[in-house]
Amino acid sequence: MSVSGVHSGSSRIATDRLLSDLRSRRWRPAAWVQFGTAATMRSVEQAVKHRPALAQATALHSLFFIMGSRSRPWWVLTSWTLTATHLGLLEDRTHLGSANAITIVRANLPATGTPLGRWLAIFALSTDFVDGKLARYTGTTTPFGRFADPLADTFFWTWLSFKDTGRAHRIIQAAVVLTWLAPLLAVTATSFGRGLMMEPPRPRWIRPAVVLQVLLAARTLRGDNLSTAHRPGVTVTWCWRAALAKPSSKVARAEAVLKAVSSAQHSGDVRPELARRLANRSGSPSVRSATRTPIASRSANIS
């Protein structure tokens, strides 16, 4: 199939042609080069055809860049790139539309939503409800929305569950991966393998994604931040772990004491002194000195 063969017809037909051609060439390096070239040319063509939508997407992402954290400019840039290269999914509509704009806002919350604090997940959940309802009410449903909505969910909820790496509950992280990331990767791999664009599964009655969204939003609203590290009762728990640790396990005892002190300091608790008293009773000079050492150098002392 020639490169020009993908310039006619809908985006779905063009994508199927590209994937079919890639499969027929057995995914050889030359086939991937032709695939990338043809896909890029079509994306540019569709961006020119949908100039108002491109201008709206650029203005929206410029605002995100201004509002967002300077530590994540790549997030906004990635979102703009995905938006600009998939404007052909708008089909005959030349404008982005309010529903799609709301979806894009949700996708960029990791870069812009810091001021929302613990209400961040609730806001994301509300945008997920509003964008679909608004698109159906206004009659502006498009393949772009069906593409962007699950992608925005995958980006945001995966980021939310993993942003406290090492402290968040592993079960929740695994559930997020199985609910959003794994299906997205499976659909992508299957589409390339079969040479045909596949649709992600959409359960009609049982929707585990909604249940997980509500759970994550509730935990964030409660202030858990997916972590129990700084909850009030955790200080006492770590203190008792320090007290009950085997005398021979100095490292385990020291770690428990330091986590108790750190938890108390972050939560405004008054129990650091309790942790220190338990450390003194342990009889271990290394543990006693650890509770008096500045936080920056504690990990070195433990090891």
C-alpha positions as CSV (number, residue, x, y, z in Angstrom):
1,M,0.0,0.0,0.0
2,S,1.4,3.4,-0.9
3,V,1.7,6.2,1.7
4,S,-0.9,8.3,0.0
5,G,-3.4,5.5,0.4
6,V,-4.1,6.5,4.0
7,H,-5.1,10.1,3.2
8,S,-8.7,9.2,2.2
9,G,-11.5,8.0,4.3
10,S,-12.1,8.2,8.1
11,S,-9.4,8.0,10.6
12,R,-10.5,4.5,11.6
13,I,-10.3,3.2,8.0
14,A,-6.9,4.9,7.6
15,T,-5.6,3.4,10.8
16,D,-6.8,-0.1,9.9
17,R,-5.1,0.2,6.5
18,L,-1.8,1.2,8.2
19,L,-2.0,-1.6,10.7
20,S,-3.0,-4.1,8.0
21,D,-0.1,-3.1,5.9
22,L,2.3,-3.3,8.8
23,R,1.1,-6.8,9.6
24,S,1.3,-8.0,5.9
25,R,5.0,-6.9,5.9
26,R,5.6,-9.0,9.1
27,W,6.5,-6.0,11.2
28,R,9.9,-5.7,9.5
29,P,12.0,-2.6,10.3
30,A,11.3,-1.1,6.8
31,A,7.6,-1.7,7.5
32,W,7.8,0.2,10.7
33,V,9.6,3.1,9.0
34,Q,6.8,3.3,6.4
35,F,4.2,3.0,9.1
36,G,5.6,5.9,11.0
37,T,6.0,8.0,7.9
38,A,2.5,7.5,6.7
39,A,1.0,8.0,10.2
40,T,3.0,11.3,10.7
41,M,1.9,12.6,7.2
42,R,-1.7,11.8,8.0
43,S,-1.5,13.5,11.4
44,V,0.0,16.6,9.9
45,E,-2.7,16.6,7.2
46,Q,-5.5,16.2,9.7
47,A,-4.0,18.9,12.0
48,V,-4.1,21.4,9.1
49,K,-7.6,20.3,8.3
50,H,-8.6,20.9,11.9
51,R,-6.8,24.2,12.4
52,P,-9.3,25.6,14.9
53,A,-9.1,22.5,17.1
54,L,-5.3,22.6,16.9
55,A,-5.3,26.2,18.0
56,Q,-7.7,25.4,20.9
57,A,-5.5,22.5,22.0
58,T,-2.4,24.6,21.8
59,A,-4.0,27.4,23.8
60,L,-5.3,24.9,26.4
61,H,-1.9,23.2,26.9
62,S,-0.2,26.6,27.0
63,L,-2.4,27.4,30.0
64,F,-1.6,24.1,31.5
65,F,2.1,24.8,31.1
66,I,1.7,28.2,32.8
67,M,-0.4,26.7,35.7
68,G,1.5,23.5,36.0
69,S,4.5,22.4,38.0
70,R,7.7,23.2,36.3
71,S,9.0,19.8,37.3
72,R,6.5,18.2,34.8
73,P,6.6,20.1,31.6
74,W,7.0,16.8,29.7
75,W,3.6,15.8,30.9
76,V,1.9,18.7,29.2
77,L,4.1,18.3,26.1
78,T,3.1,14.6,25.9
79,S,-0.6,15.5,26.2
80,W,-0.3,18.2,23.5
81,T,1.5,15.8,21.2
82,L,-1.1,13.1,21.6
83,T,-3.9,15.6,21.1
84,A,-2.4,17.2,18.0
85,T,-1.6,14.0,16.3
86,H,-5.1,12.5,16.8
87,L,-7.2,15.4,15.6
88,G,-8.3,13.3,12.7
89,L,-10.5,11.4,15.2
90,L,-12.7,14.5,15.3
91,E,-13.9,13.5,11.9
92,D,-16.0,16.3,10.4
93,R,-15.9,18.5,13.4
94,T,-13.3,21.3,13.2
95,H,-13.5,22.4,16.8
96,L,-12.3,20.5,19.9
97,G,-15.5,20.9,21.8
98,S,-16.2,21.4,25.5
99,A,-16.5,17.7,26.4
100,N,-13.1,16.9,24.8
101,A,-11.6,19.9,26.5
102,I,-12.8,18.6,29.9
103,T,-11.2,15.3,29.2
104,I,-7.9,16.9,28.3
105,V,-8.1,18.9,31.6
106,R,-8.4,15.6,33.5
107,A,-5.4,14.1,31.7
108,N,-3.3,17.1,32.8
109,L,-4.3,17.2,36.4
110,P,-1.0,15.6,37.5
111,A,0.7,18.8,36.2
112,T,-1.8,21.4,37.2
113,G,-4.0,20.0,40.0
114,T,-1.7,20.6,43.0
115,P,-3.8,23.6,44.3
116,L,-6.8,21.2,44.6
117,G,-5.1,19.3,47.3
118,R,-7.1,16.4,48.7
119,W,-10.0,17.4,46.4
120,L,-8.0,16.5,43.3
121,A,-9.4,13.0,42.8
122,I,-12.9,14.2,43.5
123,F,-12.5,16.8,40.8
124,A,-11.1,14.2,38.4
125,L,-14.0,11.9,39.1
126,S,-16.5,14.7,38.4
127,T,-14.9,15.6,35.1
128,D,-15.1,11.9,34.1
129,F,-18.8,12.0,34.7
130,V,-19.4,15.4,33.1
131,D,-17.5,15.0,29.8
132,G,-19.5,11.9,28.6
133,K,-22.8,13.4,29.7
134,L,-22.0,16.7,28.0
135,A,-20.9,15.1,24.8
136,R,-24.1,13.0,24.6
137,Y,-26.3,15.9,25.5
138,T,-24.8,18.3,23.0
139,G,-24.6,15.6,20.3
140,T,-20.8,16.0,20.0
141,T,-19.6,12.5,20.6
142,T,-16.6,11.7,18.4
143,P,-14.0,8.9,18.1
144,F,-11.6,11.5,19.6
145,G,-13.5,11.4,22.8
146,R,-13.7,7.6,22.9
147,F,-9.9,7.6,22.4
148,A,-9.0,10.4,24.9
149,D,-11.3,9.4,27.7
150,P,-9.8,6.0,28.7
151,L,-6.3,7.4,28.0
152,A,-6.9,10.3,30.4
153,D,-8.2,7.9,33.0
154,T,-5.2,5.7,32.6
155,F,-2.8,8.6,32.9
156,F,-4.4,10.3,35.9
157,W,-5.4,7.3,38.1
158,T,-2.1,5.5,37.5
159,W,-0.2,8.6,38.4
160,L,-2.3,9.1,41.5
161,S,-1.7,5.6,42.8
162,F,2.0,5.6,42.1
163,K,3.0,9.2,43.0
164,D,4.0,8.0,46.5
165,T,6.3,5.3,45.3
166,G,7.3,2.8,48.0
167,R,4.6,3.8,50.5
168,A,1.3,3.3,48.7
169,H,-0.6,0.0,49.1
170,R,0.6,-2.5,46.6
171,I,-2.8,-4.1,46.3
172,I,-4.3,-0.7,45.1
173,Q,-1.4,-0.2,42.7
174,A,-1.9,-3.7,41.2
175,A,-5.6,-3.0,40.9
176,V,-5.0,0.2,39.0
177,V,-2.5,-1.5,36.7
178,L,-5.0,-4.3,36.0
179,T,-7.9,-1.9,35.5
180,W,-6.4,0.7,33.3
181,L,-2.8,0.2,32.2
182,A,-2.9,-3.5,31.4
183,P,-6.1,-3.3,29.1
184,L,-4.6,-0.3,27.3
185,L,-1.4,-2.2,26.6
186,A,-3.3,-5.3,25.6
187,V,-5.5,-3.5,23.2
188,T,-2.5,-1.8,21.6
189,A,-0.6,-5.0,21.3
190,T,-3.6,-6.8,19.9
191,S,-4.2,-4.1,17.3
192,F,-0.7,-4.3,16.0
193,G,-0.8,-8.1,16.1
194,R,-4.1,-8.5,14.2
195,G,-3.6,-5.5,11.9
196,L,-6.9,-4.1,12.9
197,M,-7.8,-1.3,15.4
198,M,-9.4,-3.0,18.5
199,E,-11.8,-1.3,20.8
200,P,-11.2,-1.5,24.6
201,P,-13.7,-3.6,26.5
202,R,-16.5,-1.6,28.0
203,P,-18.6,-3.6,30.6
204,R,-22.2,-2.5,30.7
205,W,-23.2,-3.6,34.1
206,I,-20.1,-4.3,36.2
207,R,-17.5,-1.5,36.0
208,P,-14.6,-2.1,38.3
209,A,-13.0,1.1,37.2
210,V,-15.8,3.2,38.7
211,V,-15.5,1.3,42.0
212,L,-11.7,1.9,42.0
213,Q,-12.1,5.5,41.2
214,V,-14.5,6.1,44.1
215,L,-12.2,4.2,46.4
216,L,-9.1,6.2,45.4
217,A,-11.1,9.5,45.6
218,A,-12.4,8.6,49.0
219,R,-8.9,7.8,50.3
220,T,-7.4,11.0,48.9
221,L,-10.3,13.1,50.3
222,R,-9.7,11.5,53.7
223,G,-6.1,12.6,53.6
224,D,-4.6,9.1,53.4
225,N,-2.8,10.0,50.1
226,L,-2.7,6.3,49.5
227,S,-0.3,5.9,52.4
228,T,-0.6,5.1,56.0
229,A,2.8,6.5,56.8
230,H,1.5,9.7,58.5
231,R,-1.8,8.6,60.0
232,P,-2.1,9.3,63.8
233,G,-2.1,5.7,65.0
234,V,0.9,4.6,63.0
235,T,3.4,6.3,65.3
236,V,2.4,4.0,68.2
237,T,2.5,1.0,65.9
238,W,6.1,1.6,64.9
239,C,7.0,2.3,68.5
240,W,5.7,-1.1,69.6
241,R,7.5,-2.7,66.7
242,A,10.7,-1.2,67.9
243,A,10.0,-2.3,71.4
244,L,9.2,-5.9,70.4
245,A,12.0,-6.3,67.9
246,K,14.6,-9.0,68.7
247,P,17.7,-7.6,70.4
248,S,19.8,-9.2,67.7
249,S,18.0,-7.3,65.0
250,K,19.4,-3.8,65.5
251,V,18.7,-2.7,61.9
252,A,15.0,-3.7,62.1
253,R,14.7,-2.0,65.5
254,A,16.4,1.2,64.3
255,E,14.2,1.3,61.2
256,A,11.0,0.9,63.3
257,V,12.1,3.7,65.6
258,L,13.0,6.1,62.8
259,K,9.7,5.4,61.1
260,A,7.9,6.2,64.3
261,V,9.8,9.5,64.7
262,S,9.3,10.4,61.1
263,S,5.5,9.6,61.3
264,A,5.1,11.7,64.4
265,Q,7.0,14.7,62.9
266,H,5.0,14.7,59.7
267,S,1.6,14.3,61.5
268,G,2.3,16.9,64.2
269,D,2.1,14.1,66.8
270,V,3.7,14.4,70.2
271,R,4.9,10.8,70.2
272,P,8.5,11.2,69.1
273,E,9.4,11.3,72.8
274,L,7.7,7.9,73.2
275,A,9.8,6.5,70.4
276,R,12.9,7.8,72.0
277,R,12.1,6.3,75.4
278,L,11.5,2.9,73.7
279,A,14.8,3.3,71.9
280,N,16.6,4.0,75.2
281,R,15.1,0.9,76.7
282,S,16.3,-1.2,73.8
283,G,19.8,-1.0,75.1
284,S,21.3,-0.5,71.6
285,P,23.6,2.5,71.3
286,S,23.0,2.6,67.5
287,V,19.2,2.9,68.0
288,R,19.5,5.5,70.7
289,S,21.8,7.6,68.6
290,A,19.6,7.2,65.5
291,T,16.7,9.0,67.2
292,R,19.0,12.0,67.9
293,T,20.5,12.1,64.5
294,P,19.3,14.7,61.9
295,I,16.8,13.1,59.4
296,A,19.1,13.7,56.4
297,S,21.8,11.4,57.8
298,R,19.7,8.7,59.4
299,S,19.5,6.3,56.5
300,A,23.3,6.2,56.4
301,N,23.5,5.4,60.1
302,I,21.0,2.5,59.8
303,S,22.9,0.9,57.0
